[in-house]
Amino acid sequence: MTILEQAEQLRKQAIDLLLAERILINSKLASLSYDVVAGEIKTRKPKACGRCGAEGHTVKTCPKPPDPSE
């Protein structure tokens, strides 16, 4: 085996290891509620409150008192 063939074999092994690591990382991100699409990581947008429009809570937990006209 020549030095060039050995270098090519090592390069292919490194690529295989990196691809396996990427699959592992993508599965961990998916379990943390991140969507991995076409190599991009997209986070979910927080839900907005239907009463005041602020993010981070819902109508049930809204700190703003309900409007009597509702």
N, C-alpha and C positions, 0 to 999 in steps of 0.2 A: 504494500500500500504506500503510495507516494504521500508526500507532505500535503499536497493540494487535495488529494482525496480524503485524507484525514481531517483537514480543515473543513471541507464541505460536510463531512459526516458530523463533526462537532457543531457546525452551524445549524444543521437540520435538527439535531438533538436540542439545541438551545431554543429554537423556534417552537418545537413540540412542547417543551417545558413552559414557555411563556404562554402558549395557547391554553394549556391545561390550567395555569394559574389564572388566566383571564376568565375562564369558565367558572372557576371557583369564586372569584371576586364577584362576577355577575350574579351568581346564585345567592351570595350573601347580601348583595344590594337588593335583590328582589325580595328577600325575606325581611328587609328593613323598609319595605314599601316604596322602593325606587323602581321606576320602569326603565329598563335598558332597551332602547330601540335604535337599531342601526348604529351602534357605537356611541350613542348619546345618552346621557343620563338625564331623565326628566323627573322632577319632584312633583308630587301632587300638590295642587293648590289648596290651601286651607279653606275650610268651609266658612262662609260668611253668615252672620246672623241675619235672619229675616226681618227682625224688628229694627235694628239700628244700622245694619250693614257692615259692622266691624268684623274682622276675622278673629278666629280663636275661640269663639263660643257660639252657641245656638240660641234660638228664641227661648227655650226652657231655662237656660242658664244666663240669660242676658241681665246685666246689672241695671239697665235702664228700666224703670217701672213701665208696666203696660199702659198704653194709651186707652182711656175710657171709650173712645169712639171705635175701637177695634171690635 
